[in-house]
Structure formats: structure tokens, C-alpha cells
Amino acid sequence: MAPKFVLVALVSVLVLFVGAIPTKVSAVTAVTAPTPTYSAISIVGEIFCKSCKLPGYVDYLHASPVNGVLVRVSCFDKNRNYISKHTSSIAGGFFYLTWPDVAYFNPKLCGAYVDWSPMSYCSEAIYGPSPIGGAELYLVTEKNVTGGTEATFSPGVIYLGAPKGAVCPNS
């Protein structure tokens, strides 16, 4: 007799709990972090000649800065259109540009390229592996400014090497 009573009690408790279970199950959607949007984007970097000891030679880089190099930053926008912007390196091999289309900027779809060097003996860019070619951009800083967030990206130092058969001056 006791087992029947226990069974009836368990069924009663189960009915109480089943009544509390919702009959509809709602789907849970995954939440993805939004891509950061910036109010201003700048891209900075440096161009150095790895093959020659030129004025401004930096011992720890084993390279010399190159002025007047034509640098191009190219990105794919959200519609997979290719957008490019050019600038030239200045004293110390530095280059700087601002990116015009901040709404759809994605550094993973961008690369920095050397299009031309004023030195024939130091004109071939040396890039690391990159999914879209060129030098990859990475985030250097984000700064809150009036009206939004300003981001600075960089490919770091882009090295130039000598083409086959080129000879450095004074070597």
C-alpha cells in the first residue's frame, strides 16, 4: 500500500511542476559585439630602407628612414568596393593620412602599400603575411573627443629592400 501512496504523491507533485512549465519556448539569439564606429580615423606609419646605410640610420632597426615614398592605404568597404588614399612619407620616414569613410572602416579589410620610392636602390616593399596583401593595419590608440571617438591605426614600420642588382650609394 505504501508504494501506491508514494507513487500518487510523486505524480501529484509532478503535475504541479508540469503546470508551471511554459508551453512555448522562445528562441534565444546570439548577441554579437557591435563593430566600433569612429568619428575620425587616422593612419600613421614609417618607411625605412633595410638594404642601405643612409643618413638617419637607426642602429636598432638596422635601417634608414626614407622621405618622399608614395604610400597607399586601400580598404574594401561594406559593399566590397575598393577605396584608396595616398600620401607621401616626410622627414624621418613618417607618413600620416586621415580616412574619409569612417562609417564602414574595417582595418581587417585594409592594407598599406608602397607604390613608389624615390630611391631605385631601395624600392621593393617587404611585407609580412597578410590576407589581403600589403602591410596589415592594427589599432594603436582610441581617444574620446568631442563628437565621438578618434582612432589611430598603423601598419608599423614598412621596410624597403633593394631590387635584384641594385647597389647602394657609397657602398
Disulfide bonds with the S-S distance in Angstrom:
Cys49-Cys122 1.96
Cys52-Cys168 1.75
Cys75-Cys110 1.88
